[in-house]
Amino acid sequence: MKFVSDWFTKSFGNDYLIVYKHRDYEGAYREVKRMIDWLQLPQGAKVLDLCCGMGRHSLALDECGYNVTGVDLSDVLLHEARRKDETSRVRWVKGDMRNVPIEESFDAVVNLFTSFGYFNEDEENAKVFREMDRLLKPGGKFIIDFLNPDVVAAALVPESQRNEGRLTIRESRRIEEDYVRKRITISEPGQTERYYEEQVKLYRPEQFRHFMAETNLTIGQLYGGYDASAYHPASSPRSIYVGYKKG
């Protein structure tokens, strides 16, 4: 059975800011400091944060001296990003990662916090790599921070519940058709229950390489986390692809 194909148009709304409020800006700064070592770009380089969400990493990249553009499809998350960007230094653009409404080229494109693998068809996910290829200058760098599919599958917690003020948040998770799928149910006294669904395809390194073989992108390093450790399928917390555009 196919998962609803446009789940992300509903899920990345106001409740997302509550469900994921634990994602902090300090953590984003720590991750960006490591990214700077990987990117090796001069001050003022143009960086595109593809699927920037509420702008945590975009703002950190800006403070580190880059010329940053953040792209996201969610009006709610972009509004939060603009609210946090008190000096309006980052350019915020609404757009789908498969068809970014920008014609210029960048020195680097980053795609972070598992913002890939959302779509039902491999071909739709492959479009993201083609867009990254199009948006990068020859020799430009990219970083894709993705989950480690084997660790996610092995450590999956089927059910969890927590409270945020008056809200009760219940999350159920399952592996289905090689996707990790989550259903989030939010209960609030006196209100009708609200629910959201999320999915990410459990792509492994060989599938990333297959997608990139159809582009000018090539993987230089595959790390298992922001500590720059080597990637180990059975134990690494993340799979972080660092590479460049040939030509």
Helices and strands as residue ranges (DSSP letters): H 8-11, H 14-19, H 25-39, E 46-50, H 56-63, E 67-72, H 75-84, E 91-94, E 106-111, H 122-135, E 136-147, H 149-154, E 159-164, E 167-176, E 179-187, E 194-201, H 205-212, E 217-223, E 238-245
